Amino acid sequence: MRGSAGSSAVARAPLALLLTGALLIGCGRAEPARRTVEFSGPTMGATWSVKVVPAGEGLSGEESTAVDRSIRDDLARIEGLMSTWDPESELSRFNTSQSTDPFPVAQETFDVFRWAADLADLTGGALDVTVAPLVDAWGFGTGGAAAAPPEAAELARLRGMTGQRHLTLIPDPPSVRKAHAALRVDFSSIAPGYAADRLASLMENRGFTDFLVDVGGELVARGRNETGVPWQVAVERPDTVRRTASRVLPLLDVAVATSGDYRNYREAQGERISHIIDPRTGAPIRHRLASATVVDPLAVRADGFATALMVLGPEEGLGLATRLDLAALLLVRNADGGFDELVSPRFEAMMGTP
């Protein structure tokens, strides 16, 4: 999904820089008792990595090759199904189809459609994968920068074309029907998390118990690192100048995702315009929330909820996280030019105070 627009997190490559910087992976300071093996490469306009601590004497060259190939094959399949930049991908063909008949999709694509529907419902539409036309209108989509912000009438027209209500999911056989031909979908806000969960399952099926998966900054941790402690992940302070850690999270058998507005934005007529679009207004967000981090058993949920919290802003976002019992860390700009932390009760119970 190279550079694709998302429900709020658009232009995936800049977002990947945010997230791979926002979630800095560490393996502890103690002397390694076992050797970490790392696999990595590009995907979805960003990068992926899998750090695994094999049992016993480690991996043979043949085993390493097999693991690397299986990871790359799985990611290539997901990208081939869900990329909005590849005109031949399944999602691109769905988007360009002018038919409102059921459109057959692979089970993986259908699963992401279903996650999108569930998360849209849980967030009151703050997570909306159908906002691609709005993202394009503000100059963050595949068409590049817009000459000028869209007029109110145009925004109203585009908002009428978006919304989960315009999608019908048909599980058997897996297919999706759009209510009108102009509807377009973008999975950038949840597909990396879905891919991270897939790779975690892949590693578990191969018998690994200690590993850390990172797909475009969406992480899944299993077991412990080579020093025998939980994987350590630093949440970046949302500063456009320097990259420093706001706090370090110990992750044990959970996933984590961060969404933010401080790397991917543009200037227009002297105004800073965020790439994160609020589906409810059709316009970029304008509140003080700079980043949202969510810890969850599943990366696809963490990914989608982090996006939704960014759309909602600090007060509404914290309220939603509290109601849904999400582990959320919100970094909010204050009047002094710094950042205040807001944490949900679940995050406080899981991580405590720094």
C-alpha positions in Angstrom: 0.0 0.0 0.0 2.8 2.3 -0.9 1.9 5.9 -0.1 -1.8 5.1 0.0 -4.4 7.2 1.8 -6.0 5.9 4.9 -9.1 6.6 7.0 -7.1 9.1 8.8 -3.5 8.1 8.3 -2.7 8.9 4.8 0.5 8.8 2.7 1.7 5.6 4.3 5.5 6.2 3.8 5.6 9.4 5.9 3.4 7.7 8.5 5.8 4.8 8.6 8.7 7.2 9.4 6.5 8.4 12.3 5.7 5.0 13.6 9.0 3.3 13.2 10.4 6.3 14.9 7.5 6.5 17.4 8.0 2.9 18.4 11.7 2.4 18.8 12.5 -1.3 19.4 14.9 -2.2 22.1 16.2 -5.5 23.4 17.4 -4.5 26.9 20.9 -3.8 28.2 21.9 -7.1 29.8 24.4 -9.4 28.2 22.5 -11.5 25.6 21.8 -15.1 26.7 20.4 -16.0 23.3 21.0 -14.4 19.9 18.2 -12.5 18.2 17.7 -13.2 14.5 16.2 -10.3 12.5 14.4 -10.4 9.2 13.4 -7.1 7.4 12.4 -5.5 4.2 10.1 -3.0 2.5 6.3 -3.3 2.4 3.2 -1.1 2.0 5.3 2.0 1.4 7.1 1.5 4.7 9.2 -1.3 6.2 8.7 -4.5 8.1 10.9 -6.4 10.6 10.6 -9.6 12.6 13.0 -10.1 15.5 12.9 -13.7 16.8 14.8 -15.3 19.6 15.0 -19.0 18.6 15.2 -21.7 21.2 18.4 -23.8 21.4 21.2 -23.1 19.1 19.3 -20.8 16.8 18.4 -21.1 13.1 20.3 -22.8 10.4 20.8 -21.0 7.1 18.2 -23.2 5.5 15.7 -22.4 8.3 16.4 -18.7 8.1 15.8 -18.7 4.3 12.5 -20.5 4.7 11.3 -18.1 7.4 12.3 -15.1 5.4 10.6 -16.4 2.3 7.3 -17.2 4.1 7.2 -13.7 5.6 7.8 -12.0 2.3 5.2 -14.2 0.5 2.6 -13.4 3.1 3.2 -9.6 3.0 3.3 -9.7 -0.8 -0.1 -11.4 -0.9 -1.6 -8.8 1.5 -0.2 -5.9 -0.5 -1.3 -7.5 -3.8 -4.9 -7.7 -2.4 -5.2 -4.4 -0.6 -2.9 -1.9 -2.2 -4.5 1.3 -3.5 -1.4 2.2 -5.5 -1.4 -1.0 -7.5 -4.1 -0.7 -10.1 -4.3 -4.5 -10.4 -4.8 -5.1 -6.7 -8.1 -6.5 -5.6 -9.0 -3.4 -3.7 -8.1 -1.1 -6.6 -10.3 -3.2 -8.9 -13.2 -2.9 -6.4 -12.6 0.9 -6.1 -12.7 1.4 -9.9 -15.6 -0.9 -10.4 -18.8 0.9 -11.5 -21.0 -2.0 -10.5 -23.1 -2.2 -7.4 -23.4 -5.9 -7.7 -21.6 -8.1 -5.1 -17.8 -8.0 -5.8 -16.0 -11.3 -5.0 -12.9 -10.8 -2.7 -10.3 -13.0 -1.1 -11.0 -14.1 2.5 -8.1 -11.9 3.7 -9.7 -8.8 2.1 -13.1 -9.7 3.4 -11.6 -10.1 6.9 -10.2 -6.5 6.7 -13.6 -5.2 5.5 -15.2 -6.9 8.5 -12.7 -5.4 10.9 -13.3 -2.0 9.3 -17.1 -2.4 9.9 -16.6 -3.5 13.5 -14.3 -0.6 14.3 -16.5 1.9 12.5 -19.4 0.8 14.7 -17.3 0.8 17.9 -15.9 4.3 17.3 -19.1 5.9 16.1 -17.6 6.3 12.6 -14.3 7.9 13.7 -12.6 5.1 11.9 -13.9 5.1 8.4 -12.1 3.3 5.5 -14.4 5.0 2.9 -12.9 8.5 3.3 -10.5 8.2 0.4 -12.4 10.9 -1.7 -12.1 13.3 1.2 -8.4 12.5 1.6 -7.8 13.2 -2.1 -9.7 16.4 -1.9 -7.4 17.7 0.8 -4.3 16.7 -1.2 -3.1 13.7 0.7 -4.2 11.0 -1.6 -2.9 9.3 -4.8 -3.5 12.5 -6.8 -1.0 14.5 -4.9 -1.3 18.0 -3.3 -4.5 19.9 -4.0 -4.3 23.4 -5.5 -6.6 24.8 -2.8 -8.7 23.4 0.1 -12.1 22.1 -1.1 -15.1 24.4 -0.8 -17.9 23.7 1.7 -20.3 22.5 -1.0 -17.7 20.1 -2.4 -17.0 18.7 1.1 -20.7 18.2 1.6 -21.0 16.3 -1.7 -18.0 14.1 -0.8 -19.3 13.4 2.7 -22.5 12.1 1.2 -20.4 9.6 -0.8 -18.6 8.2 2.3 -19.6 6.1 5.3 -19.7 2.4 6.3 -23.5 2.4 5.6 -22.7 2.3 1.9 -20.9 -1.1 2.2 -22.6 -4.4 2.4 -20.6 -7.4 3.4 -21.6 -10.9 2.2 -19.7 -13.7 4.0 -20.5 -16.7 1.8 -19.0 -16.5 -0.7 -16.9 -13.6 0.5 -17.9 -10.5 -1.4 -18.6 -6.8 -0.9 -21.3 -4.6 -2.4 -21.0 -0.8 -2.7 -24.2 1.2 -2.6 -23.0 3.6 -5.3 -20.3 3.4 -7.9 -18.3 6.3 -6.6 -17.5 4.7 -3.3 -13.8 4.0 -2.7 -12.1 2.3 0.2 -8.6 2.6 1.7 -7.2 0.2 4.3 -4.1 2.1 5.3 -5.4 2.7 8.8 -5.8 -1.0 9.6 -4.1 -3.2 7.0 -0.6 -2.9 8.5 -2.0 -4.0 11.9 -3.8 -6.9 10.1 -0.5 -7.8 8.4 1.4 -7.7 11.8 -1.2 -10.1 13.3 -0.8 -12.4 10.3 3.0 -12.5 10.7 2.6 -13.2 14.4 0.4 -16.2 13.6 2.9 -17.3 10.9 5.7 -17.2 13.5 3.6 -19.1 16.1 2.7 -21.8 13.5 6.5 -22.2 12.9 6.9 -22.9 16.6 8.5 -19.6 17.7 7.5 -18.2 21.1 9.7 -15.2 21.5 9.5 -12.6 18.7 8.6 -9.0 17.9 6.8 -8.2 14.6 6.8 -4.7 13.2 4.8 -3.8 10.0 5.0 -0.1 9.3 5.2 0.7 13.0 2.3 -1.6 14.1 3.9 -4.1 16.5 3.1 -7.5 18.0 5.2 -8.9 20.8 5.3 -12.5 21.9 7.3 -13.9 24.8 10.5 -12.2 25.8 13.6 -10.7 24.2 17.1 -12.3 24.3 17.8 -11.0 27.8 14.7 -12.7 29.2 12.6 -9.6 29.8 9.5 -8.3 27.9 10.2 -6.5 24.7 10.8 -2.8 25.3 9.2 -0.3 23.0 9.6 3.5 23.3 6.8 5.8 22.4 8.2 8.9 20.6 7.6 12.4 21.9 5.6 14.1 19.1 8.3 16.6 18.2 8.9 17.6 14.6 12.5 18.6 15.3 14.0 16.0 17.6 13.2 12.3 18.1 13.2 11.4 21.8 11.2 8.9 23.8 8.2 10.0 25.8 8.1 6.7 27.7 9.1 3.1 27.3 6.5 0.3 27.3 7.3 -3.3 28.3 5.3 -5.5 25.9 4.4 -9.1 26.8 2.0 -10.9 24.4 0.3 -7.8 23.2 0.2 -5.5 20.2 0.8 -1.7 20.0 0.2 1.0 17.5 0.6 4.8 17.4 -1.0 7.4 15.2 0.1 11.0 15.1 -0.3 14.2 13.1 3.2 15.7 13.5 5.1 14.2 10.7 2.7 14.1 7.8 1.1 17.5 7.1 1.4 20.4 4.7 1.2 24.1 4.6 -1.6 25.9 2.6 -2.2 29.6 2.7 -0.2 29.9 5.9 -2.1 27.2 7.7 -0.8 23.9 8.9 -3.1 21.1 7.5 -3.0 17.7 9.1 -3.3 14.6 7.0 -5.8 13.1 9.4 -9.3 13.7 8.2 -12.3 13.6 10.5 -15.0 11.7 8.6 -17.7 13.5 10.5 -16.8 16.9 9.2 -14.8 16.0 6.1 -12.0 18.3 7.2 -8.6 17.8 8.8 -8.4 17.6 12.5 -7.7 20.9 14.4 -7.5 19.8 18.1 -4.5 19.5 20.4 -4.0 15.8 20.3 -0.5 15.1 18.8 -0.4 11.3 19.1 -2.4 8.3 20.3 -0.9 5.0 21.3 -3.1 1.9 21.9 -2.0 -1.4 23.4 -4.4 -4.3 22.6 -4.3 -8.1 22.1 -4.6 -7.5 18.3 -2.6 -5.1 16.1 -5.5 -4.6 13.7 -7.6 -3.3 16.6 -4.7 -1.2 18.0 -4.1 0.3 14.6 -7.7 1.2 13.9 -8.3 2.5 17.4 -5.2 4.7 17.4 -6.5 6.3 14.2 -10.0 6.8 15.7 -8.6 8.4 18.8 -6.6 10.9 16.7 -9.8 11.8 14.9 -11.8 12.3 18.1 -9.2 14.4 19.9 -8.1 14.4 23.6 -11.4 14.6 25.4 -13.6 12.5 23.1 -10.7 10.1 22.5 -10.1 9.5 26.2 -13.8 9.1 26.8 -14.1 6.4 24.1 -11.0 4.6 25.4 -12.4 4.6 28.9 -15.9 3.3 27.7 -14.3 0.6 25.6 -11.7 -0.3 28.2 -8.9 0.4 25.8 -5.3 0.8 27.0 -4.6 4.3 25.5 -1.8 6.9 25.9 -2.6 10.3 24.5 0.0 13.0 24.1 -1.6 16.4 24.0 0.0 19.8 23.2 -0.1 22.3 26.0 0.1 26.1 26.1 3.8 26.0 27.1 4.8 24.2 23.9 5.2 20.9 25.6 3.0 17.8 25.9 0.7 16.5 28.6 -0.1 12.8 29.0 -3.7 11.5 29.2 -4.0 7.8 30.0 -7.0 5.6 30.1 -7.7 3.5 33.2 -6.8 0.3 31.3 -3.4 1.7 30.2 -2.7 2.8 33.8 -3.5 -0.7 35.1 -1.3 -2.3 32.4 1.7 0.1 32.4 1.5 2.3 35.5 3.1 5.7 35.6 6.5 6.4 34.2 
